[in-house]
Amino acid sequence: MMAVAGELALAALAAILLAWLLALVLSHFLPLLLNPKAPRGSFGWPLVGETLRFLAPHSSNTLGGFLEDHCARYGRVFKSHLFCTPTVVSCDQDLNHFILQNEERLFQCSYPRPIHGILGKSSMLVVLGEDHKRLRNLALALALVTSTKLKPGYLGDIEKIALHVVGSWRQDGGGGRVVAFCEEARKFAFSVIVKQVLGLSPEDPVTARILEDFLAFMKGLISFPLYIPGTPYAKAVQARERISSTVKGIIEERRSPGSCKKGDFLDVLLSSNELSDDEKVSFVLDSLLGGYETTSLLISMVVYFLGQSAEDLDLVKREHDSIRSNKGKEESLTSEDYKKMEYTQHVINEALRCGNIVKFVHRKALKDVRYKEYLIPSGWKVLPVFSAVHLNPSLHGNAQHFQPCRWEVCYFLSIGSVLLTCHLYW
């Protein structure tokens, strides 16, 4: 009897394994069979597809081996199997523009499910449909109110924080030391954002606590999504809960009798009756997330590229010296002064183009979409790859070279506006 039971157990296990393998194969190849008119491409291995090759690290001013290989073999629009789902990858300028212009009509945000656990259910990155529209419109309205009610000392605060960070590099005794500039840029960006969003100074103990949790949060955001105690992903989920608790505590303090307004973004948030407390906390976290990594990386990229080009560095310095010479010795720069920095803006635009801080975004087709000769099947993931447009030699001469002067000519596609669109609409 025991032998028979053992045989039955083995047979059941074999049947389960066979069914699992069959499901993997069908989920991998069925989309290809049912959608023969989808763009050309390959699906790679079952389940993981070509995700690992797609995410392989490479220099930011190159496309990387995966995109170069696939564009050469299949064209600038091709299909693949990425993030466990059939995917259309677009390296085409016109199709990318079409995808972004048809947000919530033909396409929808579709970030991988594990990200939802870290960001929370109210984040603009994960909410969909009418909720996403509502939060997006509120975000734009609140940003407009915030920009029109900037404190007189807004630029002064940024200058003080910048001088504080640079001053910390000096070492007593006159000896030099190595500075990890990217980390310092992160420190600077975080201090500015926390000051403007929550009204906290860099020296405030709460700032240090939020920064510690936020670093754990950022590390887990790009980690393997395995929720086991001690893993970066689990630590990120826990860090998000601690940040939420800290922000809720600040909100309660602001609401207490006798509390004075600080004129920061949190005051603007609290003045809105259209958001729940959880949504207000998510707005704060989204503000930190949206500005921290992107801003610090851009600052680092600008310094890196200017360090490679003495001519461009000299032009930027001369522009700044010219504007500074028209001010009094103790007089601070104004927003009008910054608007006069045309060549500096060219440098920023070119750093965005070469640096490719936002390489692509996740979208999903809400219905079958026909675009030119391509069919994007309903339910498939769509990845508009901005770096492929930024580095396209047919659009930008000497595309891999840092040349700020190219921005003195008006481009049909403003890279800066595309990145801003992605940042605001996610």
Residue pairs with C-beta under 8 A, 6 or more apart in sequence:
24 46
24 47
25 46
27 46
27 47
28 43
28 46
28 47
28 49
28 81
29 43
31 38
31 86
31 377
31 380
32 38
32 43
32 79
32 86
34 377
35 86
35 375
35 377
37 375
38 79
38 86
38 88
38 374
38 375
38 376
38 377
38 380
39 74
39 75
39 77
39 78
39 79
39 88
39 374
39 375
40 74
40 75
40 78
40 79
41 70
41 74
41 78
41 79
41 80
41 89
42 50
42 70
42 74
42 79
42 80
43 49
43 50
43 79
43 80
43 81
43 86
44 50
44 53
44 80
44 81
47 84
48 81
48 84
49 80
49 81
49 82
49 84
49 87
50 66
50 80
50 81
50 82
51 81
51 82
51 83
51 84
53 65
53 66
54 66
54 80
54 82
56 64
56 65
56 66
58 64
58 65
60 301
60 354
60 355
60 356
60 357
60 387
61 354
61 355
61 356
61 391
61 400
62 68
62 391
62 400
63 71
63 91
63 387
63 388
63 391
67 89
67 91
67 385
67 388
70 78
70 80
70 89
71 78
71 91
71 388
76 90
76 91
76 92
76 388
77 88
77 89
77 90
77 91
77 92
77 95
77 374
78 88
78 89
79 86
79 87
79 88
79 89
79 380
80 86
80 87
80 89
81 87
82 89
82 381
82 383
83 112
83 362
83 381
84 112
85 380
85 381
86 377
86 380
86 381
87 380
87 381
87 382
87 383
88 365
88 374
88 376
88 380
88 381
88 382
88 383
89 383
89 385
90 96
90 99
90 382
90 383
90 384
90 385
91 385
91 388
91 389
91 392
92 388
92 389
93 389
93 392
93 395
93 413
95 371
95 372
95 374
95 384
96 384
96 385
96 386
96 389
96 418
97 413
98 371
99 106
99 107
99 363
99 382
99 384
100 384
100 418
100 421
100 422
100 425
103 425
104 129
104 132
104 133
105 366
106 365
106 366
106 367
106 369
107 363
107 364
107 365
107 366
107 369
107 382
108 128
108 129
108 132
108 363
108 364
108 366
109 125
109 126
109 128
109 132
109 361
109 362
109 363
109 364
109 426
110 362
110 363
110 364
110 381
110 382
111 125
111 126
111 362
112 225
112 362
113 225
114 225
114 233
115 125
115 126
115 221
116 123
116 126
117 225
117 227
117 233
117 237
118 217
118 220
118 221
118 233
118 236
118 237
118 240
119 125
119 126
119 240
119 282
119 285
119 286
119 289
120 126
120 240
120 244
120 278
120 281
120 282
120 285
121 127
121 278
122 135
122 276
122 278
122 279
122 281
122 282
123 282
123 285
123 286
124 132
124 135
124 136
124 139
124 282
124 286
124 426
125 286
125 426
127 135
134 274
135 279
136 424
136 425
138 272
138 274
138 275
139 283
139 286
139 424
140 424
142 265
142 268
142 269
142 272
142 283
143 424
145 268
146 265
146 268
149 263
149 268
151 157
151 263
151 264
154 196
155 332
155 333
155 334
155 335
155 338
156 332
157 192
157 195
157 196
158 192
159 332
159 333
161 188
161 191
161 192
161 195
161 202
162 188
164 191
164 202
165 184
165 187
165 188
165 191
169 177
169 179
169 184
171 177
181 300
181 303
182 296
182 297
182 300
185 295
185 296
185 297
185 299
185 300
185 303
186 292
186 293
186 296
188 296
188 299
189 291
189 292
189 295
189 296
189 299
190 211
190 214
190 288
190 292
190 296
191 202
191 207
192 295
193 287
193 288
193 291
193 292
193 295
194 200
194 202
194 207
194 210
194 211
194 288
195 201
195 202
195 264
196 264
196 265
197 264
197 265
197 266
197 284
197 287
197 288
198 210
198 247
198 250
198 264
198 265
198 266
198 284
199 262
199 263
199 264
199 266
199 267
200 206
200 207
200 210
201 207
206 246
206 250
209 246
210 243
210 246
213 239
213 240
213 242
213 243
213 246
214 239
214 243
214 288
214 292
216 232
216 235
216 236
216 238
216 239
217 236
217 239
217 240
217 243
218 236
218 289
218 292
218 293
219 232
219 235
219 236
220 231
220 232
220 233
220 234
220 235
220 236
220 237
220 239
221 236
223 231
223 232
223 233
223 236
224 231
224 232
224 233
225 233
226 233
226 234
227 233
227 234
227 237
228 234
240 285
243 285
244 281
244 285
247 281
247 284
247 285
248 277
248 281
250 266
251 266
251 270
251 277
251 280
251 281
253 259
254 266
254 267
254 270
255 270
261 267
265 284
265 287
266 284
269 275
269 280
269 283
269 284
270 280
272 280
275 283
290 423
294 357
294 358
294 423
297 355
297 357
298 348
298 351
298 352
298 355
298 357
301 351
301 352
301 354
301 355
301 357
302 347
302 348
302 351
305 312
305 347
305 350
305 351
305 354
305 355
305 402
306 312
306 313
306 316
306 347
307 313
308 402
309 402
312 347
312 402
312 404
315 343
315 404
316 343
316 344
316 347
319 341
319 342
319 343
319 344
320 341
320 344
323 333
323 337
323 340
323 341
324 333
327 333
327 337
343 404
345 407
346 404
346 405
346 406
346 407
346 408
347 404
348 416
349 404
349 407
349 414
349 415
349 416
350 402
350 403
350 404
350 406
350 407
351 402
352 390
352 415
352 416
352 419
353 390
353 396
353 415
354 390
354 400
354 402
356 386
356 387
356 390
356 391
357 419
358 386
358 419
358 422
358 423
359 385
359 386
359 387
360 383
360 384
360 385
360 386
360 387
361 383
361 384
361 422
361 426
362 381
362 383
363 381
363 382
363 383
363 384
364 379
364 380
364 381
364 382
365 376
365 377
365 378
365 379
365 380
365 382
366 378
367 378
368 375
368 376
368 377
368 378
369 375
369 376
369 378
370 376
376 382
386 415
386 418
386 419
386 422
389 395
389 413
389 415
390 396
390 399
390 415
391 399
391 400
392 399
393 399
395 413
396 406
397 406
